[in-house]
């Protein structure tokens, strides 16, 4: 696994702190304070590393922490 950046850590901590919330890249970017494209890039990288899992709801893709991954 590559080093995790500060923004990636902030995104992951936000997802862990509120597991009941449903976040997509746009809503997460508002909470974290980054651009939606930046949030999407972070979420895609974290998904590649199996730290988060994605799920399609309609046209939106939502993200949750992958609790099956011991690293996450």
BAVEX-584380 format. One line per field, with one value per residue (C-alpha): residue number from 1; residue in one letter; x, y negated, z negated. Coordinates in Angstrom, 1 decimal, always signed. Each point is the difference from the previous one (the first is absolute). Layout:
# residues N
resi = (NUM,...)
resn = (A,...)
px = (X,...)
py = (Y,...)
pz = (Z,...)
END
This chain:
# residues 72
resi = (1,2,3,4,5,6,7,8,9,10,11,12,13,14,15,16,17,18,19,20,21,22,23,24,25,26,27,28,29,30,31,32,33,34,35,36,37,38,39,40,41,42,43,44,45,46,47,48,49,50,51,52,53,54,55,56,57,58,59,60,61,62,63,64,65,66,67,68,69,70,71,72)
resn = (X,X,X,X,X,X,X,X,X,X,X,X,X,X,X,X,X,X,X,X,X,X,X,X,X,X,X,X,X,X,X,X,X,X,X,X,X,X,X,X,X,X,X,X,X,X,X,X,X,X,X,X,X,X,X,X,X,X,X,X,X,X,X,X,X,X,X,X,X,X,X,X)
px = (+0.0,+1.2,+0.2,-3.3,-0.3,-1.5,-3.1,-0.5,+0.3,-2.6,-2.4,+0.5,-0.5,-3.2,-1.3,+0.9,-1.5,-3.4,-0.8,-3.7,+0.5,-0.1,+2.8,+0.7,+3.0,-2.0,-1.4,+3.3,+1.9,-2.2,+0.7,+3.7,+0.5,+1.5,-1.3,-2.4,+2.6,+2.6,-2.3,-0.8,+3.7,+0.6,-3.0,+1.1,+3.5,-1.3,-2.3,+2.9,+1.8,-3.2,-0.3,-3.5,-2.8,-2.2,-3.7,-2.2,-3.3,-1.7,+2.5,+2.1,+2.8,+0.2,+3.0,+0.4,+3.1,+0.8,-0.3,+1.2,+3.5,+2.1,+2.1,-3.1)
py = (+0.0,-3.5,-2.8,-1.5,-3.8,-2.4,-0.5,+3.8,+0.4,-2.8,+1.7,+3.4,-1.5,-1.7,+3.2,+1.9,-2.6,+0.0,+3.5,-0.7,-2.8,+0.7,-1.9,-0.4,-2.0,-3.2,+0.1,+1.2,-2.9,-2.5,+1.6,+0.3,-3.3,+1.2,+0.0,+2.7,+1.2,+0.2,+2.0,+2.4,+0.6,+0.7,+2.3,+1.9,+0.5,+1.1,+2.4,+1.5,+0.6,+1.6,-2.6,-1.0,+1.7,-1.6,+0.6,-1.3,-1.6,-1.3,-2.1,-0.8,+2.1,+0.0,+1.0,+1.8,+1.2,+3.6,+1.7,+3.3,-1.4,+0.2,-3.0,-2.2)
pz = (+0.0,+0.8,-2.5,-0.8,+0.4,-2.5,+2.2,+0.3,-3.7,-0.5,+2.4,-1.7,-3.5,+1.2,+1.3,-3.2,-2.3,+1.6,+1.3,+0.2,+2.5,+3.7,+1.8,+3.6,+1.4,+0.1,-3.5,-1.5,+1.7,-1.7,-3.4,+0.5,+1.7,+3.3,+3.6,+1.2,+2.5,-2.7,-2.2,+2.9,+0.6,-3.6,-0.2,+3.1,-1.4,-3.4,+1.9,+1.9,-3.3,-1.4,-2.8,+1.2,+1.9,+2.6,+0.7,+2.7,-1.0,+3.1,+1.8,-3.1,-1.3,-3.8,-2.1,-3.4,-1.9,+0.8,-3.4,+1.4,+0.7,-3.2,+1.1,+0.3)
END
